[in-house]
Amino acid sequence: MDISSDDNENKPVRLSEISLNYTFSDYNERLTFLDRISEEIIFHFKMISKNWGLFEFSAFGVAVLAIILGSWDIGIGELNSGGNYNRVGTKGILFLDDLSLMLTILSIIAWFGFAVQLFIRFPIMRENVVYMFLGMFTIQVGYLAAHLNAPEFPSNLQIAQLGPVILSNLIFAFLTIFVVHRAVIETRDVHVLERHDHPDPRVVQTAWKDHSLKLWSIGLGLWMILVNVFSWSGAHSISTRPVSADDSVFQFPWLYLICSIISVFLLIHIIWYPQFMLGAAGDRIQSTRAREVSGELNIVSKESIQGMCPICKEDTPVIQHPSGKITINCVQFKCEGTGTPGTICQDCDMTLPTRIECGNCKSNTTITSHFDRQDAW
């Protein structure tokens, strides 16, 4: 009894296996997308509870510590008093209280430690981590620039004051959506098309559902909103110093603290999920264009590549041409036709196979696995 229970707990769970007791589509078919999102929420929480350990939560703790050290002077009074606004830049830093300066340095060290932890734990997302940190920094600079001449921003707003915020958000959107999001989505697409090819369309449909990134994309969008909120709140609470006890929560750093802590959790999740799905393949998350530029798609080869059994390394009757197209000989009796796997043979009108049996070791594997490619996703 205990053994079967342990087996059920250790058994891998797939997104396609998640079922809901109550569905929104029972009330209205247009709400089916809410069922899909609910299934992904359950799946993500299951995977987090099962796979997140000391490393992930320690990284989250270090980031929270960095946020607190940078936004709360623990009774020193440097932030609440407003400091001396006539001293700016390095001159202002030199006149900081010793304890306040120490907290600032500790906050910088903690942020650096958080970034190093992400680099160590999620190697395939290192390049994208840099883009996301750069995007966060750009947004914060944009809101600081907007508050320079308008401490009460966005009160009494003028169109010219929106310039830094709009520009920083355009850069942020480009780095996050057109670089990070696109790279992850296209890596997923390449994997499903190549590694989960099957003559049964139901199997392919299940593979697409297992690799759904709807909730991940929503989380990325929510993270972008939170970055804007805590960047504005941080800049706003500093520009209106000294604060009084009668000020609202929006003029205290509490909104900054809450939103930034939630955004850090989402950031770890956004970086962790592609690493979790990819496993130990060691490949980088890249867009199709980036793979072409780096030569990882092998599209510049001038010679055809003979297929090779991934089990015993014996040559197989499949060929990859310089254009990247794969062809296979028809397996029907006395048919000499060739074509792309999964298409109709021009000679006998039968479907060409997407899997092939090795004549040496008798293993039956997908045709795409017969070529030297790193696994993706």
N, C-alpha and C positions, 0 to 999 in steps of 0.2 A: 504494500500500500504506500509506504513511504518512498520506495524506489520509483514507482510510477509518478508520484507527485513531484519528485525531484526531476524526473525526465521531462515533465510538462513545463517546469520552471526553466529548465535549460534549453528547451526547444526554441529555435529561432522563430521569431514572430515576423510575419510579413504584413505590409500595409493592406494587401488584398484580403487578408484573413480577418481583419477587424470588422466587426458587425455591431450595429446599433440596436438597442432595445426599442427606441422610439425614433422615428424619422420625420423630418419636416416635410418630405415629399408626400407623406400620407395625407397631409392637409392641402398641399398645393404642389404640383409637379415642378413649378418654377423655382421652388426652394430646394431642389435637388443638390445644388452646389453647396448649400449649408450642411447637408449630410456628408458630402465629401470632405469639407473642412473639419467637421466634427470627428470624422474617422481619423484624419491626419493628426488632430490635436491629441486624441487618445494614443495613437501610435507614437507620436513624439514624446509624450510624457512617459510612456512605457519604456522607450529606448533611453531616455535621460535617467530614469530611476534605475535602469539595469546597467547602463554603461558609464555614467558619470561617476567618478571616484574622487580620491583625494586630490589628484592633480587639477581637475576642473574646478572643484570648489575652493582649492587653495588659490588658484588664479583669480577667481571671483573675489575672494577675501582680500587679496593684495590690491585689486582694483578699487574695492570699496574703501580700503584704508587710504589709498592715494587720493581718492575724492574727498574724504573727511579731512585729511591733513592739509589739503589745498584750499578748503572752503570754510574751515572752522579754526579760529585761533585759540581755542581752549582757554578762554579767560584772559588772554594777553591784551585784547582790546584793540589790536592793530586794524582789524577789518571793521569793527563796529564804530570806532572813532573816525574812520575815514582817512587816517594818516595825513600826511602833508601833500596836498595835491599840486603844490608848486614844484615839488621834486619829482622828476619823471625819469624813466629809463634806468641806466646803471647808477645814476646819482641817487635816485630814489631807493634802489636796493641797498646801497651803502648805509643809508640812514634808517634801515629797518631795525626794529628791536631784535636783539640776538636770538631770542626764543622763536620769534616769528620767522626770522630768516632760516632757522634750523628746521622749522616745520615745512617751509617751502622746499628746502633741499631734500628733506625726507620724502615729500610728496613726489618730487621729480624722480628720486631713486625708485620709489614704489611703482610709478608709471613705467619706468624702464624695465623693472623686474617683471611687470605684467606682460609687456611686449615680448620679453625674452621667453617667458613661459608659453605664450601662444606660438612663438617660432619653434620651440622645442616639441610641443605637443601636437601641432598641426602642420607638419612639414609641407604638405601639398598645397596649403593655402598661404604660404609665406608671402608670396608676391601680392596676393589680394589683401592680406593683413596690412601691408604697407599702404596700399591704395585707400583702405578704409580709415586708417589713422590719419593719412594726409587729408582726406575729406573732412574728418572731424575738426582737424586743426584749421582748415580753410573756413569752415562755418563759424568757428569761434572768433577768428580774426575779422570776418565780415561783420559780425554783430558788435564787436569792439569798435570797429571803424564807424559803424552807424551811430554809436553812442557818443562819439567824440564831440560832435557839435549839437547833439540832441540827447541830453542825459535822460529825458523822460520818454525816449523812443519806445513805442510808436505814437505817443501823444503829440498832438500838434504836428502831425506828419506832413513833410513836404516830399514831393516826388524825387527830388535830387538825393534825399537822405536814404532812399531805397536802393541806390546804386550798389553799395558794398554788399548788401544782403542778397540782391538778385545775382550779382556776379559770383559770389561765393557759392550760392545754391546751384548755379549752372555748372560750376566746376565739380561740386559735390555730386550732382546727379550724373554727370558724365562718368566720374570715377566709380560710382556705386552701381548705376544701372547699366551703362554701356560697356563697362569693363568687368566688374565683379559678377553681376547678375548674368550677363551674357556669357561669360566664360563658364560658369557653373551649368547653365542651361544647355549650352552646346556640347559640353563634355558629357552630360547626361544623355543627350540625343545620340551622340556618336556611339556611346556604349550600348544603348537599347537597340539601335539599328544593327550593330555588328555582333554583339554578344548574345542577344536574345532573339535572333532571327529564327523563325520556325514556320513550317508549312501550315500549321494550325493557327489561324488568326486569333483564336481565343487565348492561346498561350502568349502571343505577342501583346494582346490587349491587357492581360494580367501583368506582364512585365512593365508596360507603361504605367499602370496603376501603382505598382510597387515602387516605381521611381518618380512618383509625383512630387513636384516641388511647389505646389500651390501655397501651402502653409509657410514654407520657407520663404517664398517671395513676399507673402504678407508680412512676415516678421521683418524682412529687410526694409519694406516700406515703413513699418511702424518705427523701426530703429532710426530711419532718416528723419521722421517727424520728431522723435524724442531728442535727437541731436540738436535740431533747431530750437526746441523748447528750452533745453537746459543751457544752450549757448546764449539765448536771449536772456534767460533768467539770471545767469551768472554775470553777464555784462551789465544788466539792469540793476542788480542789487549792489554792484560796485559803484556804478555811476551816480547813484542817488544817496551815497553815504554823506554824513552819518545817518543811520536809520534810527527811528524812534519806536517806542513800544506801541504806538498807535498805528503803525504802518501795517498794511495787509500782508498776507502770506506771500504774495507775488513780489514784494519788495524785500523779502528776506531770502536767504539762500536755500530755504527749505524746498522750494520747487526745484531748484537746481539739484539738490541732494537726491530727491526722490526720482526725478526723471533720469539723472545720470546713472544711478544705481540700476534702475530697470534697463537702461540702454546697454550697460555693461553685460548684464545677463543675456540680453538678446544678441549682443556682439559675439559672445562665446558660443551661443547656439548657432548663429549664422556661420561661424567658422568651423564649428565642430561637425555639423551635419554632413557636408560634403566629404570631410575626412572619414566620418563613420561609414558612409555609403561606399566610398572607394576602397576602404580597407588598407591593406599593406602593399598596394600595387606600386607605390613610390612615384607615381606620375604627378605632374602638376596640373592644376585646373587651368585650362587655357581655352580661349575661343578658337573656332576653326581657322580663322585668319592667322592667329598667333601660331597655331600649329604648322600652318603652311610656311610661314616665315622662318620658323625654327627648324623646319625640315622633318618634323616628327611624323608627318603623314606619308613620307616616302613617295611623294608625287613627282620628284625630279629624276627618278630612276630612268635610265635609257634602255634597260633590258627587262624582259619579262621574268617574273619570279616563279619558280616551280614550287608548288605546295609541298609541305612537309608535315607528317603526322606529329602532333604535339606530344604523343606518348612515346613512340619508339624512334622518331626522327627519320622515318622512311619516306621517300618521295611518293607523292600522291598525284593522281591525274587531274589536278586543278592548277590553273595558271592565273597569276595577277599581272596584267599588262602595265606598261609604263604610265598609262592614264589613270591607273588605280582600279580599273575594271577587272572583275574576277570572272573567269569562264570555266565551265566544266563540261565534260563529254556526257552525252545522254546515256543513261544506264539501261535503256530499253533494248531488248534483243534485236540484233542486226540493225540498229539505228546508229548512224554516224554523225548525228547532229551535235552541235555545241551551242552554248548560250550562257546567260547569266543565271546563277542559282535562283530558284523560285519563279522563273519565267517559263513560258510555254516553248517547248522545242519546235522549231520551224519545220522539222522533217516528220515527226510522228505525232505532234500536237499533245504530247504528254508534258506534265510539269517537271522541270528539272529539279533535282533534289537540292536541299540546303544543308544536308548532312551527308557524310560519306564514311564508308567503312574502310578502314585500313586493311590492305591485303596481307600485311605482315603480322600485326598484333591483333587484328579483328576489332579494334576499338571503333566506336561510332561517335564521331565528333562533328561539331559545326564546321563548315567550310572556312569561315573567317578565322578560325583558330589555327588554320594550317599555314598561316603566314606570321612572320616575326614581327609582332606588334605588342606593345605594352598594354596590359589590361587597363581599362578606364572605367571608373564608377563601379 
